[in-house]
Amino acid sequence: MIPNTAPHRFLLLTIFIFVSALQAKAGETTRKEVEAPRWHDMITNIPGDYAAWWKDTWQPSTLPAFTLVTVSTAGLVITDYQTWKPFSRRYEKGGTYKSISDTFAVGGEGIFQFGLAGTLAVYGGIAGDKRALRTASQIVESILITSGVVQFLKHATGRESPSAASTPTGRWVAFPSIKRYYSRVSQYDAFPSGHLATTLTTIHVAAFNYPEAASWIYGLGYPFATLVAFGLVATGGHWWSDYPLSIMFAHQFAKVVTRNNGSPVEKTSLLSPRMQPMMTGAPGVLLSWDF
């Protein structure tokens, strides 16, 4: 079995591998000169982000996406109990399956998201890399605006999580009181999934900032996000129908926070530092410069 400290070690190693792969691929190009983000941009940009999101949301071009999310959510709700129960039964048997599920469920709680942002911020500060600093700032910004909408909808829908369900697919209580909500959060906070939404929006923001490394980012990020989704279902935190809206929000908000980014141009720096994961012993990262 994976020991209790393993989820955090695994997530740290995942972050190191993610950033290392990103920087290795991104070393071929850099961005046009961009203005380094101010420390408060991730907060002060939020009103403008919501205004841009609201404007973009109510466009005819978004109708297919909303239709797909609505239909898929409704279809999944009908079969939620049948599709959740096999994962729950296997989880209850314990062993490696339970440990892996716990590890990836923890992965959606913010360690990966803020860990990646923090790692890019440190790297950007050391290397003077404005694109890394901007990416770090925009990751946090996207998490904040995504979480705001997700939390509003959780309070508005009040859906029971599988672990607290009093009906086969979870009861829905519109706008439970604040006291009632926080006295038993799992009875009201299933829909939609903030874990998956913030995980995916982090991945999208990284890919939008490093389009030349997007295939690597998605190649690493999508399997990770998929396992987070499986882990949350197995541990009883979410139903499968909690995910379609989260997936749409993740993409929308990542596009919103990166809407003013420039386009990449060819340019290679001989003094660019590189980050490489250290796979022996305790997880770590090696920072080196090529001359």
Helices and strands as residue ranges (DSSP letters): H 6-26, E 29-31, H 41-44, H 46-57, G 60-62, H 63-78, H 80-92, H 95-106, I 107-111, H 112-127, H 130-157, G 162-164, H 178-183, G 185-187, H 194-209, G 211-213, H 214-234, G 240-242, H 243-257, E 264-266, E 273-278, E 284-289
